[in-house]
Amino acid sequence: MNTKYTFLTPSDATIQYCNKKNGCELNEVNDMCYSLSSAWNDNCNAWDIPYTDAKGCELLVNEYRYKTFGVGKCDHSYPNRPLLKRSLHFFPDIFKKNNDKEKALFECRIKCNFVQDKQECRDNCLNDSSIVIEKPSNTINGDTINGDTINGDTINGDTINKQIVGRNRGIFSDGPNYIVTLKRFVLIFITLIIFIILIALIQKTVNKHF
């Protein structure tokens, strides 16, 4: 799998989905979470998904039960886990083949043009892709940052096209350190010349008196 991406759990992807739309209803949370796990595990049965996925979805759905009914699973079993229409979930298989989220999403939407429930299929493409997220960038022009300061700017995951000011900079490197070093060298040189001239003048004056 492409190292450019990392993957959310179905429950985390569902939480992000609901946050973006300012809230979800219980049924929506239930169907989204279990369907994501089923789709990515190539399984139409939401009761036959990995334990960690099932546990995450169960806890999330139970939280929404309390919000909706004021009681949890022991008191209220609704809603049931959804049955997945496998024929309308193209994204996971496409992504596993090309390892490119945008291309997989594009191909998924094209395939939806040839099914009966086109809009549901397109929604599934987008929802199923929500598990895949890009890793934050921590490189600059291919070099790892490793804690160096970048001209005083915070990186925050963005690629910054600036020179690294850090432990690898030498006296003849490009940038601010080189300029400062050159200025100091010139100042010391001028001071030395003035000192030599003063010594010569003092020596000349002393010789005249003797």
C-alpha positions in Angstrom: 0.0 0.0 0.0 1.2 3.5 -0.8 3.1 5.1 2.1 1.7 8.5 1.0 -1.5 7.5 2.8 -2.6 6.4 6.3 -6.0 5.0 7.3 -8.6 5.9 9.8 -10.7 3.3 11.6 -14.3 3.1 10.5 -15.5 4.7 13.8 -13.0 7.6 13.4 -14.0 8.2 9.8 -17.6 8.2 10.8 -16.9 10.8 13.5 -15.1 13.1 11.0 -18.0 12.6 8.6 -20.6 13.7 11.2 -18.5 16.6 12.4 -18.2 18.0 8.8 -22.0 17.9 8.4 -22.6 19.3 11.9 -24.1 16.1 13.4 -25.7 12.7 12.4 -28.7 10.8 13.4 -28.4 7.4 15.1 -29.3 5.4 12.0 -26.7 7.3 9.9 -23.9 6.6 12.4 -24.8 3.0 12.6 -25.0 2.4 8.8 -21.9 4.5 8.0 -19.6 2.8 10.5 -20.5 -0.8 9.8 -20.7 -0.2 6.1 -17.2 1.2 6.0 -15.8 -1.8 7.7 -17.8 -4.2 5.5 -16.7 -2.5 2.3 -13.0 -2.4 3.1 -13.0 -6.0 4.3 -14.9 -7.2 1.1 -17.7 -8.5 3.2 -21.4 -7.9 2.9 -22.1 -9.2 6.4 -21.7 -6.4 9.1 -21.7 -9.2 11.7 -18.6 -10.7 10.2 -16.1 -7.8 10.3 -12.8 -7.5 12.3 -13.2 -7.3 16.1 -11.5 -3.9 16.4 -13.8 -2.4 13.8 -16.9 -4.0 15.4 -15.9 -2.8 18.9 -15.3 0.8 17.7 -18.6 0.9 15.8 -20.5 -0.6 18.7 -19.1 2.0 21.2 -19.9 4.8 18.8 -23.4 3.7 18.1 -24.0 3.1 21.8 -23.0 6.7 22.5 -25.6 7.9 20.0 -28.2 5.6 21.6 -27.7 7.5 24.8 -28.0 10.8 23.0 -31.2 9.7 21.2 -33.0 7.6 23.8 -31.2 8.2 27.0 -30.5 4.5 27.3 -27.7 2.2 26.0 -27.5 -1.2 24.3 -28.8 -3.3 27.3 -32.0 -1.3 27.3 -32.5 -0.7 23.6 -31.0 -2.8 20.8 -32.2 -0.6 17.9 -30.7 -0.1 15.3 -29.6 -3.3 13.7 -26.3 -3.6 11.8 -26.9 -2.8 8.1 -26.8 -5.2 5.1 -24.2 -4.0 2.6 -25.0 -3.7 -1.1 -21.5 -4.9 -2.2 -22.3 -4.0 -5.8 -22.4 -0.3 -4.9 -19.0 -0.1 -3.2 -16.3 0.2 -5.8 -13.8 2.4 -4.1 -11.9 0.0 -1.8 -11.1 -2.5 -4.6 -10.0 0.3 -7.1 -7.8 2.0 -4.5 -6.1 -1.3 -3.5 -5.1 -1.7 -7.2 -3.9 1.8 -8.0 -3.0 3.2 -4.5 -4.1 6.7 -5.6 -7.1 8.2 -3.7 -8.0 10.8 -6.3 -7.8 8.4 -9.3 -9.7 5.8 -7.4 -12.4 8.2 -6.5 -12.6 9.3 -10.2 -12.9 5.8 -11.5 -15.4 4.9 -8.8 -17.7 7.7 -9.9 -17.4 6.6 -13.5 -18.5 3.1 -12.6 -21.5 4.5 -10.8 -22.8 5.7 -14.2 -23.5 2.1 -15.1 -25.6 1.0 -12.0 -29.2 1.7 -11.2 -28.7 3.5 -7.9 -26.3 6.1 -9.2 -26.5 8.6 -6.4 -26.2 6.0 -3.7 -23.2 4.6 -5.5 -21.5 8.0 -5.7 -22.2 8.7 -2.0 -20.6 5.4 -1.2 -17.5 6.3 -3.3 -17.0 9.5 -1.2 -17.8 7.8 2.1 -15.6 4.8 1.5 -12.7 7.1 0.5 -13.0 9.0 3.9 -10.9 6.2 5.5 -7.9 7.1 3.4 -6.1 10.3 4.4 -2.8 11.7 3.2 0.1 11.7 5.6 1.3 15.2 6.7 4.4 16.3 4.8 7.6 16.6 6.9 10.1 17.1 4.2 11.6 20.2 2.4 12.9 19.7 -1.1 13.3 16.0 -0.3 15.3 16.6 2.9 14.0 15.5 6.3 13.6 18.4 8.7 14.6 16.6 11.9 13.9 19.5 14.2 15.8 22.2 12.3 14.4 25.8 12.4 13.2 27.0 9.0 13.8 30.7 9.0 11.6 31.0 12.1 8.5 29.7 10.4 6.4 26.8 11.7 6.0 23.9 9.3 2.6 22.6 10.4 2.8 19.8 7.8 3.2 22.1 4.8 6.1 21.9 2.4 8.1 25.2 2.8 10.5 26.1 0.0 13.0 27.8 2.3 16.6 27.1 3.3 17.2 25.2 6.5 19.1 27.2 9.1 20.5 24.5 11.4 23.3 22.3 12.4 24.3 21.4 8.8 25.1 25.0 7.7 28.8 25.7 7.1 30.7 29.0 6.8 30.3 29.1 3.0 26.7 28.1 2.9 24.1 30.3 1.2 21.9 32.4 3.4 22.0 34.7 6.5 24.9 33.0 8.3 27.2 33.5 5.4 26.4 37.2 5.2 27.0 37.7 8.9 30.3 35.9 8.8 31.5 38.0 5.8 30.6 41.2 7.5 32.5 40.2 10.6 35.5 39.2 8.6 35.6 42.6 6.8 35.2 44.5 10.1 38.1 42.6 11.6 40.3 43.2 8.5 39.6 46.9 8.5 40.3 47.1 12.3 43.6 45.3 11.7 44.7 47.7 8.9 43.9 50.7 11.1 45.9 49.2 14.0 48.9 48.6 11.7 48.8 52.2 10.4 48.6 53.6 13.9 51.6 51.5 15.0 53.6 52.7 11.9 52.8 56.4 12.7 53.8 56.0 16.4 57.1 54.3 15.3 57.8 57.1 12.9 57.2 59.8 15.5 59.5 58.0 18.0 62.3 57.7 15.4 62.2 61.5 14.7 62.8 62.3 18.4 65.8 60.0 18.6 
